[in-house]
Amino acid sequence: MRREGLTITMVFLAESANYGEGIGNISSLKKMTRGNHEQYSYISRQAMRYNIVQQANWDKTPVDEKSGVIQFAPSATIKDYPEIDLFGYMKTTAKGDEQKGGATTRSAVARLSNAIALEPFQGNLEFLNNMGLASRENMDNNIAQSEIHRSYYAYTMSIDLDRVGVDGDIDIKKEEKAERVKILLDSMHYLYRDIKGRRENLSPLFMIGGRYSRKNPFFENRVKVDDNKINVETLQELINDNELGEYTFAGVTAGIFDNEEKIKKELKAESVGTAFKHLKEEVDLYYGESN
């Protein structure tokens, strides 16, 4: 049985990490509304992708705008640029160029979800001004307000291991495929985000995932936090019903969740660092098995 799908769902704690369009002098968080009319802030998958690519040092893929839109350069290939290998591309060329014209696409090999808050937004606002600078020269003070929300967030990454490094006639070495996936895992392990003068730590406090024969993001939309407790029963049921236990790894940061001992006992959770180590071993094992 080939286990070609690697998926991880992670929970981190962050504050006001993604803003959308402002309203007047108010900076508005990106939010979505559920059927119970509660609002939940989120960090878009595009924002998460930006930080992951940047911190993996993969943001060197050449771009151009010859076709009228800013896009990856048609000459860039997955052989040289891990960013478009793992996160895909669409490249268009006009007739008269060296190519015949048209569009070529590669769907993402590593798929990200939005990072969605697990606690509802309560409408908190931060009052801002530039009094410190204005008072130096007796200038008028500017007033602004910014929505703020501190919450646990959850997101999922799913990777098709069999598609890494393969695109048409290109098929890179297995060792390079494994290295790219492990760099991606390291980036998620130590992820952070710079926003409005702050550096938010997006490293997971809890994670669960593994390498499976089905390419399903099993734990997406399954991890919840209520009363500072991870919903262990839901995850345990999912693992048992789908016979995932043998291949599943969980990690938890000590001293954060009130049911830490239950997480360790029922989900066999180790430290987050150890769980990532197991996932990287699974990556090496997969490419060692590949022909």
N, C-alpha and C positions, 0 to 999 in steps of 0.2 A: 504493500500500500504506500503510494507516494504522498507524502504530506507536503504540499506545495504552497499552502496558504498560511502566512504568518499574520496574526492579528493581536493587537494589544489595546485595551481600554485603560485610560489613566485618569486619575483625579488629582487636581492640584488646587492650591488656594491662591487667589490673586485679587487685586483691587483695580477696578475701572481700567481695563486693559485694551479696550477697542471702542473708539468713538465714530459716529456716523455724521450725518448732516446736522449742523447747529440750527437752533431756532432763536433768532434775535441774538442776544448776548449769552445764550445758554448753550454749552457744549453738551450734546445729547449722546448718551451711550447707545451702541447697537443693541436692540432688544427685540424679542419676539413674545407674542401673547398666546397663552394656552386657553383651552376651553373654559377653564375656571376663572378667566379674566385676569389671572396673575401674569405679571411681566417678568421675563428672565433675560438678563443681559447675556451677551455671547461674544466670543472672539471668533471672527470669521475664519474659515479654513484657508482663505487667501492670506490673511494676516499670519496665521500659524505657519503656513508654507513659507512665507517670506522669512520669518525668523529661523526656521529650521535650515533653509538653504543658505542663508547668510552665515549661520554659526557652524555649518558643515564646510564652509569656505568653498561652496559650489556656485556662488553668484558671479561666475566669470564667463558664462555662456554668451557669445557675441549676439548682438541684436542689430536690426536695421529697420528702416522705414521706407524702403524703395517701393514697396507695393502700396503705399499710402497708409499703412498702419504699422505701429511699433510691434515687432514680433521677433522671434528668434531668427537669426540669419539662416537662410537656406543651406549654407555651407556647413553649419554646425551639425555634428552627428553624435549619437550616444556613445560612440567609441571614446571620444575625448571629453565629453561633458556629462557628468553624472546627473546634473539637474534635469536635463531633458530625458535622460534614461528613466529616472524614477518618477518624475512628475509630468512627463508627456510634453507634447508640443503640437502646434498647428503652424505650418509654414506655407505661405502662398507666394507664387511667382507669376509675374506678368508675361504674356506672350512676347517673344523677342529676346528674352533673357536666354541664358545658356540652356535652361530647362524649357520644356514645351509650354509651361504655364499651367496654373491650376493650384490645388491645395493638397498637401500631404499632412496627415495627422498621426499622432501616437497617443493613445489613451494612457492615462496615468497607470503606472505599475504600483506605486505607493499612493493609496487613497486616504485622504484625511476627511474627518468630519469637522463641523464647527465645534468649538469648545463652548458648551452651554452651561450656564450657571445652574447649580442644584438647589439654590435658595432664591426665593422671589425678590425682585427689586421693589424697594419700599419708597421710592421717590426722593431719596436723600439728595440734597444739593450742597455743594461747597461754594462759599462766597469768596471771590477773588478780586484783588485790586493791585495796582502798581504804586501804592503809597510810598514805598521805600525810594523808588526812583523819582516820582513826581515831587516829593518834598525837597529834593536836593536843589531844584531850581524853581520852586514855587509854581509848578505847573499843575494843570487840572489832572485829577485822578480818574483813571478809567476803571469801570466796574464790569465784572463778568461773573457768571455762575457756571458751574460744571457739575453734571450728574455724577454721583459716586456710588459704587456698589462693591462691597467686599464679600466674596462668596467662594465656596468650592465650585470648581468647574470640572466637567468630564468631557473627554474627546477620545476618538478611536483612530488608530492607524492600521490599515490592512495592506499587506504587500504580497503580490503574486511572485513568488520566488522563481518560478519557471520562466518568467518573462524578463527578468532583470538581465540587461546586457545583450538582448536579442532584438534585432530590428532589421527586417529584410535579410540582406546578405551579411550583416554584421552579427558576430557572436563572440563577445570578448571572453577572456580566460576565466575559468571558474574562480580562481583566487581573487581576481579583480571584482567579480560579482559579489563574492562574500564580503570583501572589504567595503564595498559601497553600502551594502545593507548594514554592516556593523557601524559604519560612520553615521548612518541615519539613526540607528538605535542610540548611539552615544549622544547625538544632538538632542534627541527627545529626553534622554536621561538628565541632561544638564541644561535644558532649554530656559531661556529668559526672554524678556521683552522690554525694550526701552520705550517709554511713552510719557510725555509731559514732564520731563525732567526726572522721572522715576525709572528704576530698573526692577521689574516684577519677576520674581522667581517662579517659573512655570514647571519646575521639576516635580515629578509625580510624588504624592504622599501615599498613594495606593495605586497599584496596577495589577491587572490580571490578563493573561493571554497565553498564546502558545502557537505551535506549528501543527496544522490540522490538514486532513485530506480534503475537507470541504473549505472552499474559499469564502467562508461566511464570517462577517464581523460579529461573532457570537455574543459578545458582551456589550455591544453598542446599545444604548437605551435601556440597559439592564442594571447599571450601577447607580445607586441612590445613596444619599446621606440624609438620615433623619435623626434628630437629637444627637448629632455628632457621632452617629454609628453607621457603618457600612451595612447594607442589606445582605447579610451573609446568606440567609435562607434562599433568596431568589437565585443567587449565583450558584449555590450548592445544588439546587434543583436543576438548573440549566446544565451544569456539568454532569450530573447523574443521568438525566434524561437523554443526553446526547453522547454519553460515554466518552467525555472529554478529559476525565480526571487524570489519566495516565500521561497526557501531553500538556497539561495546564500548569502554569507557574503563576504564583501570586507574590506580591511584595508589599510591605507596609512599613511606613516610617514610625519608629517607636515614639510613644508619648503624644500622639495626635488624636487618634480616635478612641472613644470611650469603650468600644468593644474589641480592642486590640487583641486580647487573649483569645476571643472567639474566632477572630479572623485567622490567627495563627493556627488554632486547633482545627477548625472546620475546613479551611481552605489551604491548609499547610503553607501558609505564607511565611516567607523569609524576609530579609531586608530588601529594599528596592534595588540596591546595587547588585545583590546576589541574584535576584530575578532577572535583571538585564544580562548578567553574566550567563545564566542558563539559556536565554534566548539567543545570545551570540554563539553559544556552543551548538544550538540547534541549527543555526545558519551554516556554520562550518560543517556540521554533520550532513546537512542537505546537499551542499555542493560537493562534499566528498563522495556522496552516493551517486551524484549525477553522472551520466555518461557523456 
